[in-house]
């Protein structure tokens, strides 16, 4: 019972629940929240990039092995499972676009602190996350071009996205690290991220409040896609751990890289470029990620814990 209380009592979990419930039943602030989404996403990415030490991206030899695992888990495996599920189950064009955006998005930046709490392999998690965000510069446009080439897109908004969510966060975070501002900012990182994510998830829930209350079949099918994708990845990793004796620390990091995408980022981009319905799959996946996180925490508590591995590979 105390384990359950501790899991739900975390600030980020409570704010997520509050954002969704307030969005569903008090959606009047949706226009204001939607207006603030881009600054909120930029702040989230900037403060989380502070976790990467100075000169980190200048050492490709250290980054490469973890980057391969990160891109394998996030894009090749999880991304393809989401796309395949959407092809067979989803007929609504807006929901299909939403699933493609999710598949094209790198992992959630929250996996860094989660990896510490779940006693994962810190090197693998850090390099894997960094590698997927670098990989996203190439893979995200390719996935969009492959599956959304017939969807009209405002290219001026894509330019704004590139500046606000790639160039500015990277530049600002490197300046902060080089000048040691990150030490002071780090103390407030959790509060900044939680507050910004509250805005994003509230906007997603409020914009789709009426549709969610109608509960069309497509919502259930999106839940099926989310469950099937995460379940298959988790099952595969559990079998690998059992038959190849991979350390729990490595499996925990691969689970985070392979099951937790940045759904807030996907939803924010959907709201900025497309419409509310396109953001709904990201919200549904976020709810499932919330449930999956509870399972991961219970798994971490019940495992025979061993020190996190230092090597960023799974063998």
TIMAR-68314 format. One record per residue (C-alpha): residue number from 1; x, y, z. Coordinates in nm, 4 decimals. Example, Ala and Ser with C-alpha at 12.3 -4.5 7.8 and 13.67 -1.06 7.14 Angstrom:
BEGIN
- k / px / py / pz
- 1 / 1.2300 / -0.4500 / 0.7800
- 2 / 1.3670 / -0.1060 / 0.7140
END
This chain:
BEGIN
- k / px / py / pz
- 1 / 0.0000 / 0.0000 / 0.0000
- 2 / 0.2796 / 0.2430 / 0.0862
- 3 / 0.4463 / 0.1690 / -0.2506
- 4 / 0.1278 / 0.2685 / -0.4313
- 5 / 0.0971 / 0.5881 / -0.2282
- 6 / 0.4591 / 0.6837 / -0.2983
- 7 / 0.4175 / 0.6292 / -0.6727
- 8 / 0.1039 / 0.8405 / -0.6983
- 9 / 0.2276 / 1.0991 / -0.4511
- 10 / 0.5114 / 1.2190 / -0.6768
- 11 / 0.4568 / 1.5733 / -0.7994
- 12 / 0.4893 / 1.4856 / -1.1683
- 13 / 0.2310 / 1.2073 / -1.1435
- 14 / -0.0166 / 1.4246 / -0.9542
- 15 / 0.0268 / 1.7129 / -1.2002
- 16 / -0.0313 / 1.4800 / -1.4951
- 17 / -0.3562 / 1.3545 / -1.3417
- 18 / -0.4611 / 1.7124 / -1.2602
- 19 / -0.3803 / 1.8353 / -1.6125
- 20 / -0.5909 / 1.5644 / -1.7765
- 21 / -0.8862 / 1.5982 / -1.5393
- 22 / -0.8876 / 1.9787 / -1.5520
- 23 / -0.8604 / 1.9661 / -1.9295
- 24 / -1.1582 / 1.7327 / -1.9550
- 25 / -1.3893 / 1.9117 / -1.7117
- 26 / -1.2619 / 2.2722 / -1.7181
- 27 / -1.1437 / 2.3194 / -2.0785
- 28 / -1.2099 / 2.6952 / -2.0944
- 29 / -0.8383 / 2.7824 / -2.0748
- 30 / -0.7509 / 2.5702 / -2.3789
- 31 / -0.6739 / 2.8681 / -2.6113
- 32 / -0.4310 / 3.0192 / -2.3586
- 33 / -0.2621 / 2.6841 / -2.2943
- 34 / -0.2288 / 2.6154 / -2.6671
- 35 / -0.0664 / 2.9575 / -2.7127
- 36 / 0.1914 / 2.8712 / -2.4438
- 37 / 0.2786 / 2.5256 / -2.5782
- 38 / 0.5795 / 2.6266 / -2.7883
- 39 / 0.7537 / 2.8237 / -2.5086
- 40 / 0.6761 / 2.5397 / -2.2670
- 41 / 0.8301 / 2.2762 / -2.4945
- 42 / 1.1358 / 2.4941 / -2.5530
- 43 / 1.1900 / 2.5316 / -2.1776
- 44 / 1.1486 / 2.1568 / -2.1187
- 45 / 1.4069 / 2.0664 / -2.3795
- 46 / 1.6502 / 2.3378 / -2.2670
- 47 / 1.6548 / 2.2447 / -1.8972
- 48 / 1.6846 / 1.8742 / -1.9742
- 49 / 1.9747 / 1.9312 / -2.2124
- 50 / 2.1604 / 2.0742 / -1.9131
- 51 / 2.2123 / 1.7152 / -1.7988
- 52 / 2.4630 / 1.6648 / -2.0791
- 53 / 2.8061 / 1.7831 / -1.9581
- 54 / 3.0220 / 2.0266 / -2.1501
- 55 / 3.1957 / 1.8653 / -2.4471
- 56 / 2.9632 / 1.5644 / -2.4340
- 57 / 2.8681 / 1.5924 / -2.8009
- 58 / 3.2354 / 1.6286 / -2.8981
- 59 / 3.3046 / 1.2644 / -2.8025
- 60 / 3.1361 / 1.0496 / -3.0711
- 61 / 3.3291 / 0.7409 / -2.9646
- 62 / 3.1557 / 0.7403 / -2.6269
- 63 / 2.8200 / 0.8355 / -2.7744
- 64 / 2.8088 / 0.5864 / -3.0627
- 65 / 2.7318 / 0.2479 / -2.8931
- 66 / 2.4534 / 0.3894 / -2.6756
- 67 / 2.3206 / 0.5920 / -2.9676
- 68 / 2.2836 / 0.2739 / -3.1710
- 69 / 2.0855 / 0.1053 / -2.8938
- 70 / 1.8717 / 0.4151 / -2.8419
- 71 / 1.7803 / 0.4489 / -3.2093
- 72 / 1.7217 / 0.0754 / -3.2390
- 73 / 1.4781 / 0.0696 / -2.9463
- 74 / 1.3026 / 0.4011 / -3.0097
- 75 / 1.2732 / 0.4123 / -3.3869
- 76 / 1.3384 / 0.0743 / -3.5453
- 77 / 1.1396 / -0.1288 / -3.2915
- 78 / 0.8874 / 0.0917 / -3.1082
- 79 / 0.8335 / 0.3332 / -3.3974
- 80 / 0.7674 / 0.0543 / -3.6450
- 81 / 0.5276 / -0.1216 / -3.4065
- 82 / 0.3263 / 0.2007 / -3.3725
- 83 / 0.3200 / 0.2535 / -3.7500
- 84 / 0.2153 / -0.1085 / -3.8151
- 85 / -0.0596 / -0.0880 / -3.5548
- 86 / -0.1881 / 0.2329 / -3.7111
- 87 / -0.1873 / 0.0831 / -4.0616
- 88 / -0.4062 / -0.2090 / -3.9572
- 89 / -0.6366 / -0.0446 / -3.7026
- 90 / -0.6708 / 0.3310 / -3.7608
- 91 / -0.8822 / 0.4810 / -4.0407
- 92 / -0.9238 / 0.8363 / -3.9129
- 93 / -0.6691 / 1.0559 / -4.0941
- 94 / -0.6083 / 1.2862 / -3.7976
- 95 / -0.5412 / 0.9950 / -3.5643
- 96 / -0.3102 / 0.8378 / -3.8240
- 97 / -0.1096 / 1.1612 / -3.8448
- 98 / -0.0902 / 1.1632 / -3.4651
- 99 / 0.0511 / 0.8097 / -3.4595
- 100 / 0.3113 / 0.8979 / -3.7240
- 101 / 0.4207 / 1.1958 / -3.5140
- 102 / 0.4601 / 0.9692 / -3.2118
- 103 / 0.6664 / 0.7204 / -3.4134
- 104 / 0.8905 / 1.0036 / -3.5366
- 105 / 0.9571 / 1.1500 / -3.1900
- 106 / 1.2600 / 1.0612 / -2.9724
- 107 / 1.2254 / 0.9264 / -2.6151
- 108 / 1.0922 / 1.1294 / -2.3257
- 109 / 1.3569 / 1.3429 / -2.1572
- 110 / 1.2095 / 1.2169 / -1.8289
- 111 / 1.3895 / 0.8846 / -1.8782
- 112 / 1.7087 / 1.0434 / -1.7413
- 113 / 1.5805 / 1.0966 / -1.3847
- 114 / 1.3697 / 0.7807 / -1.4145
- 115 / 1.6784 / 0.5780 / -1.4991
- 116 / 1.8340 / 0.6944 / -1.1735
- 117 / 1.5241 / 0.6002 / -0.9739
- 118 / 1.4933 / 0.2620 / -1.1471
- 119 / 1.8679 / 0.1954 / -1.1070
- 120 / 1.9271 / 0.1726 / -1.4787
- 121 / 2.2552 / 0.1901 / -1.6663
- 122 / 2.3200 / 0.5650 / -1.6561
- 123 / 2.5735 / 0.5649 / -1.9384
- 124 / 2.3441 / 0.3707 / -2.1685
- 125 / 2.0461 / 0.5920 / -2.0863
- 126 / 2.2380 / 0.9164 / -2.1333
- 127 / 2.4115 / 0.8206 / -2.4576
- 128 / 2.1006 / 0.6461 / -2.5883
- 129 / 1.8861 / 0.9541 / -2.5312
- 130 / 2.1465 / 1.1874 / -2.6821
- 131 / 2.1826 / 0.9581 / -2.9825
- 132 / 1.8104 / 0.9460 / -3.0508
- 133 / 1.7802 / 1.3249 / -3.0401
- 134 / 2.0682 / 1.3537 / -3.2859
- 135 / 1.9118 / 1.0768 / -3.4925
- 136 / 1.5818 / 1.2630 / -3.4882
- 137 / 1.7392 / 1.5384 / -3.6987
- 138 / 1.7506 / 1.2857 / -3.9843
- 139 / 1.4891 / 1.0221 / -3.9008
- 140 / 1.1997 / 1.2517 / -3.8066
- 141 / 1.1921 / 1.4308 / -4.1463
- 142 / 1.2336 / 1.0958 / -4.3249
- 143 / 0.9414 / 0.9367 / -4.1373
- 144 / 0.7274 / 1.2437 / -4.2029
- 145 / 0.8158 / 1.2450 / -4.5726
- 146 / 0.7408 / 0.8730 / -4.6028
- 147 / 0.4012 / 0.8662 / -4.4298
- 148 / 0.2727 / 1.2247 / -4.4478
- 149 / 0.3835 / 1.3299 / -4.7954
- 150 / 0.0243 / 1.3864 / -4.9116
- 151 / -0.0752 / 1.5844 / -4.6002
- 152 / -0.0661 / 1.9649 / -4.6458
- 153 / 0.1803 / 2.1202 / -4.4002
- 154 / 0.2689 / 2.4831 / -4.3313
- 155 / 0.6435 / 2.4882 / -4.3899
- 156 / 0.6842 / 2.8204 / -4.2112
- 157 / 0.5684 / 2.6429 / -3.8955
- 158 / 0.8279 / 2.3700 / -3.9533
- 159 / 1.0976 / 2.6374 / -3.9597
- 160 / 0.9657 / 2.7787 / -3.6311
- 161 / 0.9723 / 2.4278 / -3.4840
- 162 / 1.3313 / 2.3713 / -3.5919
- 163 / 1.4422 / 2.6976 / -3.4335
- 164 / 1.2347 / 2.6708 / -3.1140
- 165 / 1.2808 / 2.2998 / -3.0421
- 166 / 1.6267 / 2.2244 / -3.1799
- 167 / 1.8517 / 2.5255 / -3.2339
- 168 / 1.7535 / 2.7442 / -2.9374
- 169 / 1.7409 / 2.4693 / -2.6687
- 170 / 2.0771 / 2.3310 / -2.7810
- 171 / 2.2400 / 2.6756 / -2.7956
- 172 / 2.0942 / 2.8008 / -2.4661
- 173 / 2.1798 / 2.4814 / -2.2792
- 174 / 2.5421 / 2.4864 / -2.4014
- 175 / 2.5788 / 2.8510 / -2.2973
- 176 / 2.4355 / 2.7695 / -1.9534
- 177 / 2.6693 / 2.4698 / -1.9098
- 178 / 2.9777 / 2.6607 / -2.0264
- 179 / 2.9046 / 2.9443 / -1.7805
- 180 / 2.8066 / 2.7084 / -1.4940
- 181 / 2.4516 / 2.8437 / -1.4798
- 182 / 2.3270 / 2.4847 / -1.4937
- 183 / 2.4216 / 2.4330 / -1.1273
- 184 / 2.1666 / 2.6944 / -1.0166
- 185 / 1.9042 / 2.5988 / -1.2743
- 186 / 1.9310 / 2.2292 / -1.1887
- 187 / 1.7708 / 2.2866 / -0.8477
- 188 / 1.4524 / 2.4023 / -1.0187
- 189 / 1.4623 / 2.1621 / -1.3135
- 190 / 1.1855 / 1.9399 / -1.1788
- 191 / 0.9500 / 2.2292 / -1.1069
- 192 / 1.0137 / 2.3865 / -1.4489
- 193 / 0.9570 / 2.0604 / -1.6373
- 194 / 0.6490 / 1.9660 / -1.4343
- 195 / 0.4901 / 2.3079 / -1.4835
- 196 / 0.5570 / 2.3104 / -1.8569
- 197 / 0.4287 / 1.9558 / -1.9039
- 198 / 0.1146 / 2.0529 / -1.7135
- 199 / 0.0478 / 2.3208 / -1.9756
- 200 / 0.1056 / 2.0759 / -2.2629
- 201 / -0.1116 / 1.7942 / -2.1276
- 202 / -0.3851 / 2.0328 / -2.0187
- 203 / -0.3980 / 2.1790 / -2.3707
- 204 / -0.4167 / 1.8303 / -2.5241
- 205 / -0.6962 / 1.7173 / -2.2905
- 206 / -0.8945 / 2.0416 / -2.3092
- 207 / -0.8786 / 2.0535 / -2.6883
- 208 / -1.0237 / 1.7024 / -2.7104
- 209 / -1.2587 / 1.7099 / -2.4100
- 210 / -1.5778 / 1.6809 / -2.6136
- 211 / -1.4421 / 1.4022 / -2.8352
- 212 / -1.3094 / 1.2013 / -2.5400
- 213 / -1.6448 / 1.2180 / -2.3635
- 214 / -1.8095 / 1.0751 / -2.6764
- 215 / -1.5579 / 0.7867 / -2.6578
- 216 / -1.5494 / 0.6745 / -3.0248
- 217 / -1.4112 / 0.3330 / -3.1175
- 218 / -1.0903 / 0.4903 / -3.2482
- 219 / -0.9889 / 0.5888 / -2.8953
- 220 / -1.0083 / 0.2257 / -2.7862
- 221 / -0.8107 / 0.1189 / -3.0927
- 222 / -0.5362 / 0.3705 / -3.0137
- 223 / -0.5194 / 0.2225 / -2.6634
- 224 / -0.4813 / -0.1211 / -2.8272
- 225 / -0.1933 / 0.0064 / -3.0429
- 226 / -0.0227 / 0.1596 / -2.7379
- 227 / -0.0663 / -0.1543 / -2.5273
- 228 / 0.0461 / -0.3917 / -2.8027
- 229 / 0.3583 / -0.1889 / -2.8875
- 230 / 0.4748 / -0.1504 / -2.5266
- 231 / 0.3801 / -0.5084 / -2.4343
- 232 / 0.5751 / -0.6596 / -2.7250
- 233 / 0.8860 / -0.4516 / -2.6498
- 234 / 0.8656 / -0.5376 / -2.2793
- 235 / 0.8097 / -0.9089 / -2.3463
- 236 / 1.1044 / -0.9234 / -2.5852
- 237 / 1.3368 / -0.7554 / -2.3332
- 238 / 1.2188 / -0.9808 / -2.0504
- 239 / 1.2983 / -1.2866 / -2.2650
- 240 / 1.6397 / -1.1431 / -2.3527
- 241 / 1.7111 / -1.0834 / -1.9843
- 242 / 1.6069 / -1.4361 / -1.8955
- 243 / 1.7893 / -1.6314 / -2.1659
- 244 / 2.0982 / -1.4140 / -2.2153
- 245 / 2.1488 / -1.3075 / -1.8516
- 246 / 2.1545 / -0.9353 / -1.9302
- 247 / 2.1867 / -0.7188 / -1.6185
- 248 / 1.8708 / -0.5611 / -1.4700
- 249 / 2.0334 / -0.2180 / -1.5057
- 250 / 2.0752 / -0.2593 / -1.8823
- 251 / 1.7236 / -0.3987 / -1.9246
- 252 / 1.5766 / -0.1065 / -1.7280
- 253 / 1.7519 / 0.1448 / -1.9551
- 254 / 1.6453 / -0.0377 / -2.2714
- 255 / 1.2892 / -0.0521 / -2.1417
- 256 / 1.2878 / 0.3238 / -2.0935
- 257 / 1.4399 / 0.3888 / -2.4367
- 258 / 1.2039 / 0.1404 / -2.6019
- 259 / 0.8711 / 0.2201 / -2.4362
- 260 / 0.8668 / 0.5877 / -2.3368
- 261 / 0.8532 / 0.8379 / -2.6206
- 262 / 0.8233 / 1.2132 / -2.5730
- 263 / 0.4441 / 1.2218 / -2.6022
- 264 / 0.4279 / 1.5773 / -2.4726
- 265 / 0.6510 / 1.6869 / -2.7597
- 266 / 0.4436 / 1.4901 / -3.0117
- 267 / 0.1209 / 1.6402 / -2.8801
- 268 / 0.2626 / 1.9916 / -2.8757
- 269 / 0.3806 / 1.9637 / -3.2354
- 270 / 0.0414 / 1.8226 / -3.3350
- 271 / -0.1387 / 2.1194 / -3.1809
- 272 / 0.1022 / 2.3702 / -3.3343
- 273 / 0.1055 / 2.2334 / -3.6909
- 274 / -0.2238 / 2.0441 / -3.7229
- 275 / -0.5242 / 2.0385 / -3.4878
- 276 / -0.6614 / 1.9023 / -3.1605
- 277 / -0.7563 / 1.5597 / -3.2969
- 278 / -0.4027 / 1.4946 / -3.4191
- 279 / -0.2827 / 1.5473 / -3.0602
- 280 / -0.5270 / 1.2919 / -2.9143
- 281 / -0.3098 / 0.9816 / -2.9818
- 282 / -0.0231 / 1.1472 / -2.7924
- 283 / -0.2530 / 1.2062 / -2.4950
- 284 / -0.3734 / 0.8454 / -2.5010
- 285 / -0.0164 / 0.7151 / -2.5217
- 286 / 0.0710 / 0.9452 / -2.2313
- 287 / -0.1981 / 0.7854 / -2.0169
- 288 / -0.0608 / 0.4449 / -2.1059
- 289 / 0.2936 / 0.5656 / -2.0286
- 290 / 0.1649 / 0.6758 / -1.6874
- 291 / 0.0373 / 0.3221 / -1.6229
- 292 / 0.3548 / 0.1669 / -1.7639
- 293 / 0.5657 / 0.3828 / -1.5333
- 294 / 0.3783 / 0.2475 / -1.2321
- 295 / 0.4625 / -0.1068 / -1.3462
- 296 / 0.8285 / -0.0144 / -1.4000
- 297 / 0.8505 / 0.1273 / -1.0475
- 298 / 0.6961 / -0.1856 / -0.8993
- 299 / 0.9339 / -0.3983 / -1.1051
- 300 / 1.2289 / -0.1987 / -0.9752
- 301 / 1.1140 / -0.2394 / -0.6146
- 302 / 1.0579 / -0.6131 / -0.6482
- 303 / 1.3794 / -0.6986 / -0.8333
- 304 / 1.6937 / -0.8087 / -0.6594
- 305 / 1.8721 / -0.4794 / -0.7162
- 306 / 2.2282 / -0.4692 / -0.8386
- 307 / 2.4538 / -0.1671 / -0.9002
- 308 / 2.3974 / 0.0006 / -1.2354
- 309 / 2.6343 / -0.1167 / -1.5070
- 310 / 2.8874 / 0.1213 / -1.6422
- 311 / 2.9113 / -0.0175 / -1.9943
- 312 / 2.6666 / 0.1288 / -2.2484
- 313 / 2.5772 / -0.1968 / -2.4222
- 314 / 2.3419 / -0.4887 / -2.3688
- 315 / 2.5845 / -0.7769 / -2.3938
END
